[in-house]
Amino acid sequence: MTEELDGEAQRDRTARAFRRSDLDVDELWMHYFSIGGDAGAMEIEAYLHGSYMLRPIQRDLLDHALYELGDSFGD
């Protein structure tokens, strides 16, 4: 149960950070995929809208991709 709640909290934080960025889902997905992510763009979009849950390693990769992209834009 705790792992599920942790995953939901991580998803909420990631979605908020994504909404604050100027990125679109395709940009984020492309970078996520290039660093080893294996979820499709539609799964990423569903995850960011709260209707799909990624596995923990995939959530971490997505967070890392978002961080790297934000850092490259000076955010």
PDB file of N, H, CA, C and O in Angstrom:
ATOM      1  N   MET A   1       0.816  -1.193   0.000  1.00  0.00           N
ATOM      2  CA  MET A   1       0.000   0.000   0.000  1.00  0.00           C
ATOM      3  C   MET A   1       0.866   1.265   0.000  1.00  0.00           C
ATOM      4  O   MET A   1       0.570   2.224  -0.713  1.00  0.00           O
ATOM      5  N   THR A   2       1.933   1.262   0.800  1.00  0.00           N
ATOM      6  H   THR A   2       2.174   0.483   1.379  1.00  0.00           H
ATOM      7  CA  THR A   2       2.791   2.437   0.876  1.00  0.00           C
ATOM      8  C   THR A   2       3.457   2.699  -0.467  1.00  0.00           C
ATOM      9  O   THR A   2       3.570   3.848  -0.893  1.00  0.00           O
ATOM     10  N   GLU A   3       3.898   1.638  -1.134  1.00  0.00           N
ATOM     11  H   GLU A   3       3.806   0.704  -0.789  1.00  0.00           H
ATOM     12  CA  GLU A   3       4.534   1.807  -2.444  1.00  0.00           C
ATOM     13  C   GLU A   3       3.557   2.437  -3.436  1.00  0.00           C
ATOM     14  O   GLU A   3       3.944   3.276  -4.249  1.00  0.00           O
ATOM     15  N   GLU A   4       2.308   2.033  -3.366  1.00  0.00           N
ATOM     16  H   GLU A   4       1.993   1.351  -2.705  1.00  0.00           H
ATOM     17  CA  GLU A   4       1.287   2.604  -4.250  1.00  0.00           C
ATOM     18  C   GLU A   4       1.080   4.089  -3.959  1.00  0.00           C
ATOM     19  O   GLU A   4       0.978   4.895  -4.883  1.00  0.00           O
ATOM     20  N   LEU A   5       1.018   4.448  -2.686  1.00  0.00           N
ATOM     21  H   LEU A   5       1.101   3.793  -1.935  1.00  0.00           H
ATOM     22  CA  LEU A   5       0.856   5.851  -2.313  1.00  0.00           C
ATOM     23  C   LEU A   5       2.086   6.669  -2.695  1.00  0.00           C
ATOM     24  O   LEU A   5       1.959   7.814  -3.131  1.00  0.00           O
ATOM     25  N   ASP A   6       3.276   6.088  -2.534  1.00  0.00           N
ATOM     26  H   ASP A   6       3.378   5.158  -2.180  1.00  0.00           H
ATOM     27  CA  ASP A   6       4.504   6.762  -2.938  1.00  0.00           C
ATOM     28  C   ASP A   6       4.496   7.010  -4.443  1.00  0.00           C
ATOM     29  O   ASP A   6       4.905   8.076  -4.904  1.00  0.00           O
ATOM     30  N   GLY A   7       4.031   6.027  -5.205  1.00  0.00           N
ATOM     31  H   GLY A   7       3.698   5.162  -4.831  1.00  0.00           H
ATOM     32  CA  GLY A   7       3.956   6.168  -6.659  1.00  0.00           C
ATOM     33  C   GLY A   7       2.995   7.270  -7.064  1.00  0.00           C
ATOM     34  O   GLY A   7       3.265   8.027  -7.996  1.00  0.00           O
ATOM     35  N   GLU A   8       1.873   7.358  -6.363  1.00  0.00           N
ATOM     36  H   GLU A   8       1.654   6.742  -5.606  1.00  0.00           H
ATOM     37  CA  GLU A   8       0.906   8.413  -6.674  1.00  0.00           C
ATOM     38  C   GLU A   8       1.467   9.785  -6.325  1.00  0.00           C
ATOM     39  O   GLU A   8       1.251  10.749  -7.059  1.00  0.00           O
ATOM     40  N   ALA A   9       2.180   9.878  -5.216  1.00  0.00           N
ATOM     41  H   ALA A   9       2.355   9.095  -4.619  1.00  0.00           H
ATOM     42  CA  ALA A   9       2.787  11.157  -4.828  1.00  0.00           C
ATOM     43  C   ALA A   9       3.857  11.562  -5.840  1.00  0.00           C
ATOM     44  O   ALA A   9       3.956  12.731  -6.211  1.00  0.00           O
ATOM     45  N   GLN A  10       4.651  10.598  -6.281  1.00  0.00           N
ATOM     46  H   GLN A  10       4.571   9.648  -5.980  1.00  0.00           H
ATOM     47  CA  GLN A  10       5.669  10.891  -7.288  1.00  0.00           C
ATOM     48  C   GLN A  10       5.012  11.345  -8.582  1.00  0.00           C
ATOM     49  O   GLN A  10       5.467  12.301  -9.211  1.00  0.00           O
ATOM     50  N   ARG A  11       3.950  10.666  -8.980  1.00  0.00           N
ATOM     51  H   ARG A  11       3.581   9.889  -8.470  1.00  0.00           H
ATOM     52  CA  ARG A  11       3.240  11.039 -10.204  1.00  0.00           C
ATOM     53  C   ARG A  11       2.694  12.460 -10.101  1.00  0.00           C
ATOM     54  O   ARG A  11       2.778  13.228 -11.060  1.00  0.00           O
ATOM     55  N   ASP A  12       2.142  12.807  -8.960  1.00  0.00           N
ATOM     56  H   ASP A  12       2.073  12.183  -8.182  1.00  0.00           H
ATOM     57  CA  ASP A  12       1.607  14.160  -8.764  1.00  0.00           C
ATOM     58  C   ASP A  12       2.706  15.216  -8.875  1.00  0.00           C
ATOM     59  O   ASP A  12       2.515  16.248  -9.519  1.00  0.00           O
ATOM     60  N   ARG A  13       3.858  14.957  -8.246  1.00  0.00           N
ATOM     61  H   ARG A  13       4.013  14.119  -7.723  1.00  0.00           H
ATOM     62  CA  ARG A  13       4.977  15.910  -8.317  1.00  0.00           C
ATOM     63  C   ARG A  13       5.480  16.045  -9.748  1.00  0.00           C
ATOM     64  O   ARG A  13       5.758  17.152 -10.209  1.00  0.00           O
ATOM     65  N   THR A  14       5.597  14.924 -10.448  1.00  0.00           N
ATOM     66  H   THR A  14       5.372  14.025 -10.073  1.00  0.00           H
ATOM     67  CA  THR A  14       6.072  14.956 -11.832  1.00  0.00           C
ATOM     68  C   THR A  14       5.100  15.713 -12.718  1.00  0.00           C
ATOM     69  O   THR A  14       5.515  16.524 -13.546  1.00  0.00           O
ATOM     70  N   ALA A  15       3.820  15.457 -12.553  1.00  0.00           N
ATOM     71  H   ALA A  15       3.483  14.798 -11.881  1.00  0.00           H
ATOM     72  CA  ALA A  15       2.798  16.136 -13.368  1.00  0.00           C
ATOM     73  C   ALA A  15       2.817  17.642 -13.121  1.00  0.00           C
ATOM     74  O   ALA A  15       2.686  18.424 -14.062  1.00  0.00           O
ATOM     75  N   ARG A  16       2.978  18.056 -11.862  1.00  0.00           N
ATOM     76  H   ARG A  16       3.084  17.420 -11.097  1.00  0.00           H
ATOM     77  CA  ARG A  16       3.050  19.490 -11.561  1.00  0.00           C
ATOM     78  C   ARG A  16       4.281  20.117 -12.214  1.00  0.00           C
ATOM     79  O   ARG A  16       4.191  21.200 -12.794  1.00  0.00           O
ATOM     80  N   ALA A  17       5.421  19.448 -12.125  1.00  0.00           N
ATOM     81  H   ALA A  17       5.494  18.569 -11.654  1.00  0.00           H
ATOM     82  CA  ALA A  17       6.646  19.971 -12.743  1.00  0.00           C
ATOM     83  C   ALA A  17       6.489  20.043 -14.255  1.00  0.00           C
ATOM     84  O   ALA A  17       6.941  21.001 -14.882  1.00  0.00           O
ATOM     85  N   PHE A  18       5.857  19.044 -14.840  1.00  0.00           N
ATOM     86  H   PHE A  18       5.490  18.266 -14.330  1.00  0.00           H
ATOM     87  CA  PHE A  18       5.649  19.040 -16.287  1.00  0.00           C
ATOM     88  C   PHE A  18       4.752  20.201 -16.700  1.00  0.00           C
ATOM     89  O   PHE A  18       5.029  20.877 -17.690  1.00  0.00           O
ATOM     90  N   ARG A  19       3.684  20.434 -15.952  1.00  0.00           N
ATOM     91  H   ARG A  19       3.458  19.885 -15.148  1.00  0.00           H
ATOM     92  CA  ARG A  19       2.770  21.536 -16.286  1.00  0.00           C
ATOM     93  C   ARG A  19       3.459  22.893 -16.193  1.00  0.00           C
ATOM     94  O   ARG A  19       3.113  23.810 -16.937  1.00  0.00           O
ATOM     95  N   ARG A  20       4.420  23.033 -15.296  1.00  0.00           N
ATOM     96  H   ARG A  20       4.701  22.287 -14.691  1.00  0.00           H
ATOM     97  CA  ARG A  20       5.157  24.292 -15.163  1.00  0.00           C
ATOM     98  C   ARG A  20       6.187  24.488 -16.278  1.00  0.00           C
ATOM     99  O   ARG A  20       6.638  25.607 -16.525  1.00  0.00           O
ATOM    100  N   SER A  21       6.553  23.404 -16.943  1.00  0.00           N
ATOM    101  H   SER A  21       6.187  22.495 -16.742  1.00  0.00           H
ATOM    102  CA  SER A  21       7.547  23.502 -18.018  1.00  0.00           C
ATOM    103  C   SER A  21       6.866  23.939 -19.317  1.00  0.00           C
ATOM    104  O   SER A  21       5.640  23.922 -19.428  1.00  0.00           O
ATOM    105  N   ASP A  22       7.668  24.321 -20.273  1.00  0.00           N
ATOM    106  H   ASP A  22       8.664  24.335 -20.182  1.00  0.00           H
ATOM    107  CA  ASP A  22       7.150  24.661 -21.601  1.00  0.00           C
ATOM    108  C   ASP A  22       7.225  23.468 -22.547  1.00  0.00           C
ATOM    109  O   ASP A  22       7.125  23.631 -23.763  1.00  0.00           O
ATOM    110  N   LEU A  23       7.398  22.293 -22.002  1.00  0.00           N
ATOM    111  H   LEU A  23       7.480  22.162 -21.014  1.00  0.00           H
ATOM    112  CA  LEU A  23       7.558  21.097 -22.817  1.00  0.00           C
ATOM    113  C   LEU A  23       6.207  20.547 -23.244  1.00  0.00           C
ATOM    114  O   LEU A  23       5.189  20.776 -22.591  1.00  0.00           O
ATOM    115  N   ASP A  24       6.219  19.820 -24.349  1.00  0.00           N
ATOM    116  H   ASP A  24       7.046  19.634 -24.880  1.00  0.00           H
ATOM    117  CA  ASP A  24       5.037  19.030 -24.673  1.00  0.00           C
ATOM    118  C   ASP A  24       5.385  17.565 -24.432  1.00  0.00           C
ATOM    119  O   ASP A  24       6.554  17.218 -24.266  1.00  0.00           O
ATOM    120  N   VAL A  25       4.389  16.725 -24.413  1.00  0.00           N
ATOM    121  H   VAL A  25       3.439  17.007 -24.547  1.00  0.00           H
ATOM    122  CA  VAL A  25       4.580  15.314 -24.080  1.00  0.00           C
ATOM    123  C   VAL A  25       5.575  14.661 -25.031  1.00  0.00           C
ATOM    124  O   VAL A  25       6.402  13.861 -24.595  1.00  0.00           O
ATOM    125  N   ASP A  26       5.514  14.983 -26.309  1.00  0.00           N
ATOM    126  H   ASP A  26       4.842  15.633 -26.663  1.00  0.00           H
ATOM    127  CA  ASP A  26       6.421  14.352 -27.272  1.00  0.00           C
ATOM    128  C   ASP A  26       7.875  14.690 -26.988  1.00  0.00           C
ATOM    129  O   ASP A  26       8.742  13.826 -27.118  1.00  0.00           O
ATOM    130  N   GLU A  27       8.164  15.939 -26.600  1.00  0.00           N
ATOM    131  H   GLU A  27       7.460  16.641 -26.495  1.00  0.00           H
ATOM    132  CA  GLU A  27       9.538  16.317 -26.259  1.00  0.00           C
ATOM    133  C   GLU A  27      10.023  15.536 -25.040  1.00  0.00           C
ATOM    134  O   GLU A  27      11.128  14.994 -25.032  1.00  0.00           O
ATOM    135  N   LEU A  28       9.179  15.488 -24.016  1.00  0.00           N
ATOM    136  H   LEU A  28       8.281  15.928 -24.022  1.00  0.00           H
ATOM    137  CA  LEU A  28       9.539  14.760 -22.811  1.00  0.00           C
ATOM    138  C   LEU A  28       9.709  13.284 -23.122  1.00  0.00           C
ATOM    139  O   LEU A  28      10.692  12.672 -22.704  1.00  0.00           O
ATOM    140  N   TRP A  29       8.770  12.708 -23.846  1.00  0.00           N
ATOM    141  H   TRP A  29       7.972  13.205 -24.185  1.00  0.00           H
ATOM    142  CA  TRP A  29       8.856  11.284 -24.165  1.00  0.00           C
ATOM    143  C   TRP A  29      10.117  10.965 -24.962  1.00  0.00           C
ATOM    144  O   TRP A  29      10.787   9.972 -24.678  1.00  0.00           O
ATOM    145  N   MET A  30      10.446  11.778 -25.939  1.00  0.00           N
ATOM    146  H   MET A  30       9.902  12.585 -26.170  1.00  0.00           H
ATOM    147  CA  MET A  30      11.619  11.520 -26.765  1.00  0.00           C
ATOM    148  C   MET A  30      12.888  11.457 -25.900  1.00  0.00           C
ATOM    149  O   MET A  30      13.713  10.559 -26.068  1.00  0.00           O
ATOM    150  N   HIS A  31      13.034  12.406 -24.983  1.00  0.00           N
ATOM    151  H   HIS A  31      12.364  13.135 -24.846  1.00  0.00           H
ATOM    152  CA  HIS A  31      14.218  12.399 -24.123  1.00  0.00           C
ATOM    153  C   HIS A  31      14.173  11.207 -23.164  1.00  0.00           C
ATOM    154  O   HIS A  31      15.183  10.529 -22.976  1.00  0.00           O
ATOM    155  N   TYR A  32      13.025  10.949 -22.563  1.00  0.00           N
ATOM    156  H   TYR A  32      12.205  11.500 -22.715  1.00  0.00           H
ATOM    157  CA  TYR A  32      12.837   9.798 -21.680  1.00  0.00           C
ATOM    158  C   TYR A  32      13.211   8.506 -22.399  1.00  0.00           C
ATOM    159  O   TYR A  32      13.926   7.670 -21.847  1.00  0.00           O
ATOM    160  N   PHE A  33      12.732   8.344 -23.617  1.00  0.00           N
ATOM    161  H   PHE A  33      12.150   9.023 -24.065  1.00  0.00           H
ATOM    162  CA  PHE A  33      13.019   7.142 -24.397  1.00  0.00           C
ATOM    163  C   PHE A  33      14.513   7.053 -24.713  1.00  0.00           C
ATOM    164  O   PHE A  33      15.085   5.963 -24.694  1.00  0.00           O
ATOM    165  N   SER A  34      15.144   8.188 -25.003  1.00  0.00           N
ATOM    166  H   SER A  34      14.679   9.073 -25.019  1.00  0.00           H
ATOM    167  CA  SER A  34      16.557   8.183 -25.367  1.00  0.00           C
ATOM    168  C   SER A  34      17.470   7.803 -24.206  1.00  0.00           C
ATOM    169  O   SER A  34      18.605   7.382 -24.426  1.00  0.00           O
ATOM    170  N   ILE A  35      16.985   7.948 -22.970  1.00  0.00           N
ATOM    171  H   ILE A  35      16.063   8.291 -22.792  1.00  0.00           H
ATOM    172  CA  ILE A  35      17.808   7.556 -21.828  1.00  0.00           C
ATOM    173  C   ILE A  35      17.399   6.192 -21.257  1.00  0.00           C
ATOM    174  O   ILE A  35      17.816   5.823 -20.160  1.00  0.00           O
ATOM    175  N   GLY A  36      16.588   5.456 -22.006  1.00  0.00           N
ATOM    176  H   GLY A  36      16.249   5.756 -22.897  1.00  0.00           H
ATOM    177  CA  GLY A  36      16.281   4.086 -21.616  1.00  0.00           C
ATOM    178  C   GLY A  36      14.862   3.803 -21.199  1.00  0.00           C
ATOM    179  O   GLY A  36      14.546   2.675 -20.822  1.00  0.00           O
ATOM    180  N   GLY A  37      13.989   4.802 -21.255  1.00  0.00           N
ATOM    181  H   GLY A  37      14.245   5.718 -21.562  1.00  0.00           H
ATOM    182  CA  GLY A  37      12.591   4.569 -20.904  1.00  0.00           C
ATOM    183  C   GLY A  37      11.925   3.655 -21.907  1.00  0.00           C
ATOM    184  O   GLY A  37      12.257   3.684 -23.092  1.00  0.00           O
ATOM    185  N   ASP A  38      10.980   2.836 -21.441  1.00  0.00           N
ATOM    186  H   ASP A  38      10.711   2.813 -20.478  1.00  0.00           H
ATOM    187  CA  ASP A  38      10.342   1.901 -22.365  1.00  0.00           C
ATOM    188  C   ASP A  38       8.830   2.073 -22.495  1.00  0.00           C
ATOM    189  O   ASP A  38       8.179   1.288 -23.185  1.00  0.00           O
ATOM    190  N   ALA A  39       8.274   3.073 -21.851  1.00  0.00           N
ATOM    191  H   ALA A  39       8.804   3.710 -21.291  1.00  0.00           H
ATOM    192  CA  ALA A  39       6.839   3.339 -22.005  1.00  0.00           C
ATOM    193  C   ALA A  39       6.614   4.171 -23.258  1.00  0.00           C
ATOM    194  O   ALA A  39       7.479   4.950 -23.659  1.00  0.00           O
ATOM    195  N   GLY A  40       5.463   4.006 -23.866  1.00  0.00           N
ATOM    196  H   GLY A  40       4.760   3.373 -23.540  1.00  0.00           H
ATOM    197  CA  GLY A  40       5.124   4.772 -25.056  1.00  0.00           C
ATOM    198  C   GLY A  40       4.656   6.176 -24.709  1.00  0.00           C
ATOM    199  O   GLY A  40       4.354   6.476 -23.554  1.00  0.00           O
ATOM    200  N   ALA A  41       4.600   7.026 -25.715  1.00  0.00           N
ATOM    201  H   ALA A  41       4.846   6.783 -26.653  1.00  0.00           H
ATOM    202  CA  ALA A  41       4.184   8.415 -25.511  1.00  0.00           C
ATOM    203  C   ALA A  41       2.768   8.497 -24.934  1.00  0.00           C
ATOM    204  O   ALA A  41       2.494   9.354 -24.094  1.00  0.00           O
ATOM    205  N   MET A  42       1.873   7.619 -25.375  1.00  0.00           N
ATOM    206  H   MET A  42       2.096   6.923 -26.058  1.00  0.00           H
ATOM    207  CA  MET A  42       0.505   7.641 -24.852  1.00  0.00           C
ATOM    208  C   MET A  42       0.473   7.242 -23.382  1.00  0.00           C
ATOM    209  O   MET A  42      -0.322   7.778 -22.611  1.00  0.00           O
ATOM    210  N   GLU A  43       1.336   6.301 -22.988  1.00  0.00           N
ATOM    211  H   GLU A  43       1.983   5.866 -23.615  1.00  0.00           H
ATOM    212  CA  GLU A  43       1.411   5.904 -21.579  1.00  0.00           C
ATOM    213  C   GLU A  43       1.938   7.058 -20.723  1.00  0.00           C
ATOM    214  O   GLU A  43       1.457   7.283 -19.613  1.00  0.00           O
ATOM    215  N   ILE A  44       2.921   7.782 -21.243  1.00  0.00           N
ATOM    216  H   ILE A  44       3.311   7.600 -22.146  1.00  0.00           H
ATOM    217  CA  ILE A  44       3.460   8.932 -20.516  1.00  0.00           C
ATOM    218  C   ILE A  44       2.383  10.000 -20.351  1.00  0.00           C
ATOM    219  O   ILE A  44       2.224  10.570 -19.271  1.00  0.00           O
ATOM    220  N   GLU A  45       1.651  10.264 -21.418  1.00  0.00           N
ATOM    221  H   GLU A  45       1.780   9.801 -22.295  1.00  0.00           H
ATOM    222  CA  GLU A  45       0.579  11.254 -21.330  1.00  0.00           C
ATOM    223  C   GLU A  45      -0.478  10.822 -20.313  1.00  0.00           C
ATOM    224  O   GLU A  45      -0.937  11.637 -19.512  1.00  0.00           O
ATOM    225  N   ALA A  46      -0.860   9.556 -20.341  1.00  0.00           N
ATOM    226  H   ALA A  46      -0.488   8.894 -20.991  1.00  0.00           H
ATOM    227  CA  ALA A  46      -1.845   9.051 -19.380  1.00  0.00           C
ATOM    228  C   ALA A  46      -1.305   9.138 -17.952  1.00  0.00           C
ATOM    229  O   ALA A  46      -2.045   9.483 -17.030  1.00  0.00           O
ATOM    230  N   TYR A  47      -0.041   8.833 -17.767  1.00  0.00           N
ATOM    231  H   TYR A  47       0.560   8.553 -18.516  1.00  0.00           H
ATOM    232  CA  TYR A  47       0.595   8.937 -16.454  1.00  0.00           C
ATOM    233  C   TYR A  47       0.529  10.379 -15.940  1.00  0.00           C
ATOM    234  O   TYR A  47       0.172  10.620 -14.786  1.00  0.00           O
ATOM    235  N   LEU A  48       0.873  11.320 -16.796  1.00  0.00           N
ATOM    236  H   LEU A  48       1.163  11.124 -17.733  1.00  0.00           H
ATOM    237  CA  LEU A  48       0.873  12.731 -16.398  1.00  0.00           C
ATOM    238  C   LEU A  48      -0.524  13.253 -16.100  1.00  0.00           C
ATOM    239  O   LEU A  48      -0.675  14.245 -15.387  1.00  0.00           O
ATOM    240  N   HIS A  49      -1.554  12.591 -16.641  1.00  0.00           N
ATOM    241  H   HIS A  49      -1.432  11.785 -17.220  1.00  0.00           H
ATOM    242  CA  HIS A  49      -2.939  12.990 -16.376  1.00  0.00           C
ATOM    243  C   HIS A  49      -3.574  12.159 -15.260  1.00  0.00           C
ATOM    244  O   HIS A  49      -4.761  12.309 -14.970  1.00  0.00           O
ATOM    245  N   GLY A  50      -2.789  11.289 -14.641  1.00  0.00           N
ATOM    246  H   GLY A  50      -1.824  11.167 -14.876  1.00  0.00           H
ATOM    247  CA  GLY A  50      -3.270  10.544 -13.480  1.00  0.00           C
ATOM    248  C   GLY A  50      -4.086   9.309 -13.772  1.00  0.00           C
ATOM    249  O   GLY A  50      -4.735   8.777 -12.872  1.00  0.00           O
ATOM    250  N   SER A  51      -4.074   8.835 -15.011  1.00  0.00           N
ATOM    251  H   SER A  51      -3.547   9.268 -15.743  1.00  0.00           H
ATOM    252  CA  SER A  51      -4.902   7.670 -15.332  1.00  0.00           C
ATOM    253  C   SER A  51      -4.094   6.411 -15.629  1.00  0.00           C
ATOM    254  O   SER A  51      -4.651   5.408 -16.077  1.00  0.00           O
ATOM    255  N   TYR A  52      -2.799   6.454 -15.385  1.00  0.00           N
ATOM    256  H   TYR A  52      -2.346   7.268 -15.020  1.00  0.00           H
ATOM    257  CA  TYR A  52      -1.941   5.297 -15.629  1.00  0.00           C
ATOM    258  C   TYR A  52      -0.780   5.372 -14.649  1.00  0.00           C
ATOM    259  O   TYR A  52      -0.334   6.462 -14.290  1.00  0.00           O
ATOM    260  N   MET A  53      -0.288   4.209 -14.213  1.00  0.00           N
ATOM    261  H   MET A  53      -0.650   3.323 -14.504  1.00  0.00           H
ATOM    262  CA  MET A  53       0.845   4.188 -13.298  1.00  0.00           C
ATOM    263  C   MET A  53       2.025   3.471 -13.964  1.00  0.00           C
ATOM    264  O   MET A  53       1.895   2.346 -14.446  1.00  0.00           O
ATOM    265  N   LEU A  54       3.151   4.133 -13.980  1.00  0.00           N
ATOM    266  H   LEU A  54       3.257   5.047 -13.589  1.00  0.00           H
ATOM    267  CA  LEU A  54       4.383   3.539 -14.493  1.00  0.00           C
ATOM    268  C   LEU A  54       5.049   2.718 -13.390  1.00  0.00           C
ATOM    269  O   LEU A  54       4.811   2.943 -12.204  1.00  0.00           O
ATOM    270  N   ARG A  55       5.885   1.763 -13.799  1.00  0.00           N
ATOM    271  H   ARG A  55       6.079   1.580 -14.762  1.00  0.00           H
ATOM    272  CA  ARG A  55       6.696   1.023 -12.837  1.00  0.00           C
ATOM    273  C   ARG A  55       7.690   1.988 -12.188  1.00  0.00           C
ATOM    274  O   ARG A  55       8.038   3.002 -12.794  1.00  0.00           O
ATOM    275  N   PRO A  56       8.148   1.699 -10.985  1.00  0.00           N
ATOM    276  CA  PRO A  56       9.042   2.628 -10.274  1.00  0.00           C
ATOM    277  C   PRO A  56      10.261   3.076 -11.080  1.00  0.00           C
ATOM    278  O   PRO A  56      10.568   4.269 -11.094  1.00  0.00           O
ATOM    279  N   ILE A  57      10.953   2.178 -11.739  1.00  0.00           N
ATOM    280  H   ILE A  57      10.704   1.210 -11.727  1.00  0.00           H
ATOM    281  CA  ILE A  57      12.141   2.577 -12.501  1.00  0.00           C
ATOM    282  C   ILE A  57      11.764   3.505 -13.656  1.00  0.00           C
ATOM    283  O   ILE A  57      12.524   4.413 -13.996  1.00  0.00           O
ATOM    284  N   GLN A  58      10.614   3.284 -14.250  1.00  0.00           N
ATOM    285  H   GLN A  58       9.997   2.547 -13.974  1.00  0.00           H
ATOM    286  CA  GLN A  58      10.175   4.141 -15.349  1.00  0.00           C
ATOM    287  C   GLN A  58       9.768   5.525 -14.840  1.00  0.00           C
ATOM    288  O   GLN A  58       9.988   6.533 -15.512  1.00  0.00           O
ATOM    289  N   ARG A  59       9.173   5.562 -13.649  1.00  0.00           N
ATOM    290  H   ARG A  59       8.994   4.743 -13.103  1.00  0.00           H
ATOM    291  CA  ARG A  59       8.856   6.866 -13.040  1.00  0.00           C
ATOM    292  C   ARG A  59      10.128   7.652 -12.787  1.00  0.00           C
ATOM    293  O   ARG A  59      10.192   8.853 -13.047  1.00  0.00           O
ATOM    294  N   ASP A  60      11.147   6.960 -12.274  1.00  0.00           N
ATOM    295  H   ASP A  60      11.095   5.984 -12.062  1.00  0.00           H
ATOM    296  CA  ASP A  60      12.418   7.628 -11.994  1.00  0.00           C
ATOM    297  C   ASP A  60      13.075   8.127 -13.277  1.00  0.00           C
ATOM    298  O   ASP A  60      13.611   9.235 -13.310  1.00  0.00           O
ATOM    299  N   LEU A  61      13.037   7.319 -14.329  1.00  0.00           N
ATOM    300  H   LEU A  61      12.602   6.419 -14.302  1.00  0.00           H
ATOM    301  CA  LEU A  61      13.607   7.754 -15.611  1.00  0.00           C
ATOM    302  C   LEU A  61      12.867   8.972 -16.164  1.00  0.00           C
ATOM    303  O   LEU A  61      13.487   9.891 -16.698  1.00  0.00           O
ATOM    304  N   LEU A  62      11.555   8.974 -16.035  1.00  0.00           N
ATOM    305  H   LEU A  62      11.051   8.228 -15.600  1.00  0.00           H
ATOM    306  CA  LEU A  62      10.780  10.112 -16.513  1.00  0.00           C
ATOM    307  C   LEU A  62      11.131  11.368 -15.716  1.00  0.00           C
ATOM    308  O   LEU A  62      11.298  12.443 -16.291  1.00  0.00           O
ATOM    309  N   ASP A  63      11.241  11.232 -14.401  1.00  0.00           N
ATOM    310  H   ASP A  63      11.104  10.358 -13.934  1.00  0.00           H
ATOM    311  CA  ASP A  63      11.644  12.370 -13.574  1.00  0.00           C
ATOM    312  C   ASP A  63      13.022  12.880 -13.987  1.00  0.00           C
ATOM    313  O   ASP A  63      13.247  14.087 -14.067  1.00  0.00           O
ATOM    314  N   HIS A  64      13.927  11.964 -14.245  1.00  0.00           N
ATOM    315  H   HIS A  64      13.744  10.983 -14.181  1.00  0.00           H
ATOM    316  CA  HIS A  64      15.280  12.344 -14.656  1.00  0.00           C
ATOM    317  C   HIS A  64      15.247  13.070 -15.998  1.00  0.00           C
ATOM    318  O   HIS A  64      15.934  14.077 -16.174  1.00  0.00           O
ATOM    319  N   ALA A  65      14.469  12.577 -16.929  1.00  0.00           N
ATOM    320  H   ALA A  65      13.911  11.760 -16.786  1.00  0.00           H
ATOM    321  CA  ALA A  65      14.349  13.227 -18.238  1.00  0.00           C
ATOM    322  C   ALA A  65      13.784  14.634 -18.086  1.00  0.00           C
ATOM    323  O   ALA A  65      14.275  15.571 -18.714  1.00  0.00           O
ATOM    324  N   LEU A  66      12.770  14.783 -17.268  1.00  0.00           N
ATOM    325  H   LEU A  66      12.371  14.022 -16.757  1.00  0.00           H
ATOM    326  CA  LEU A  66      12.166  16.095 -17.035  1.00  0.00           C
ATOM    327  C   LEU A  66      13.182  17.036 -16.391  1.00  0.00           C
ATOM    328  O   LEU A  66      13.272  18.207 -16.763  1.00  0.00           O
ATOM    329  N   TYR A  67      13.941  16.529 -15.432  1.00  0.00           N
ATOM    330  H   TYR A  67      13.869  15.579 -15.130  1.00  0.00           H
ATOM    331  CA  TYR A  67      14.973  17.331 -14.787  1.00  0.00           C
ATOM    332  C   TYR A  67      16.025  17.779 -15.802  1.00  0.00           C
ATOM    333  O   TYR A  67      16.399  18.951 -15.839  1.00  0.00           O
ATOM    334  N   GLU A  68      16.498  16.841 -16.622  1.00  0.00           N
ATOM    335  H   GLU A  68      16.194  15.888 -16.592  1.00  0.00           H
ATOM    336  CA  GLU A  68      17.520  17.181 -17.604  1.00  0.00           C
ATOM    337  C   GLU A  68      17.002  18.208 -18.605  1.00  0.00           C
ATOM    338  O   GLU A  68      17.715  19.152 -18.945  1.00  0.00           O
ATOM    339  N   LEU A  69      15.808  18.042 -19.063  1.00  0.00           N
ATOM    340  H   LEU A  69      15.229  17.276 -18.787  1.00  0.00           H
ATOM    341  CA  LEU A  69      15.251  19.001 -20.023  1.00  0.00           C
ATOM    342  C   LEU A  69      15.038  20.358 -19.381  1.00  0.00           C
ATOM    343  O   LEU A  69      15.317  21.386 -19.999  1.00  0.00           O
ATOM    344  N   GLY A  70      14.554  20.377 -18.170  1.00  0.00           N
ATOM    345  H   GLY A  70      14.328  19.542 -17.669  1.00  0.00           H
ATOM    346  CA  GLY A  70      14.376  21.636 -17.451  1.00  0.00           C
ATOM    347  C   GLY A  70      15.693  22.324 -17.216  1.00  0.00           C
ATOM    348  O   GLY A  70      15.793  23.545 -17.329  1.00  0.00           O
ATOM    349  N   ASP A  71      16.717  21.538 -16.885  1.00  0.00           N
ATOM    350  H   ASP A  71      16.635  20.546 -16.792  1.00  0.00           H
ATOM    351  CA  ASP A  71      18.041  22.094 -16.649  1.00  0.00           C
ATOM    352  C   ASP A  71      18.630  22.668 -17.938  1.00  0.00           C
ATOM    353  O   ASP A  71      19.326  23.683 -17.913  1.00  0.00           O
ATOM    354  N   SER A  72      18.346  22.017 -19.054  1.00  0.00           N
ATOM    355  H   SER A  72      17.780  21.193 -19.075  1.00  0.00           H
ATOM    356  CA  SER A  72      18.895  22.513 -20.324  1.00  0.00           C
ATOM    357  C   SER A  72      18.214  23.804 -20.755  1.00  0.00           C
ATOM    358  O   SER A  72      18.768  24.559 -21.555  1.00  0.00           O
ATOM    359  N   PHE A  73      17.008  24.068 -20.230  1.00  0.00           N
ATOM    360  H   PHE A  73      16.558  23.455 -19.581  1.00  0.00           H
ATOM    361  CA  PHE A  73      16.308  25.307 -20.550  1.00  0.00           C
ATOM    362  C   PHE A  73      16.528  26.365 -19.467  1.00  0.00           C
ATOM    363  O   PHE A  73      15.968  27.459 -19.539  1.00  0.00           O
ATOM    364  N   GLY A  74      17.346  26.036 -18.463  1.00  0.00           N
ATOM    365  H   GLY A  74      17.801  25.147 -18.405  1.00  0.00           H
ATOM    366  CA  GLY A  74      17.650  26.997 -17.417  1.00  0.00           C
ATOM    367  C   GLY A  74      16.608  27.072 -16.324  1.00  0.00           C
ATOM    368  O   GLY A  74      16.568  28.060 -15.589  1.00  0.00           O
ATOM    369  N   ASP A  75      15.753  26.054 -16.187  1.00  0.00           N
ATOM    370  H   ASP A  75      15.785  25.252 -16.783  1.00  0.00           H
ATOM    371  CA  ASP A  75      14.715  26.051 -15.148  1.00  0.00           C
ATOM    372  C   ASP A  75      15.250  25.427 -13.860  1.00  0.00           C
ATOM    373  O   ASP A  75      14.523  25.335 -12.870  1.00  0.00           O
TER     374      ASP A  75
END
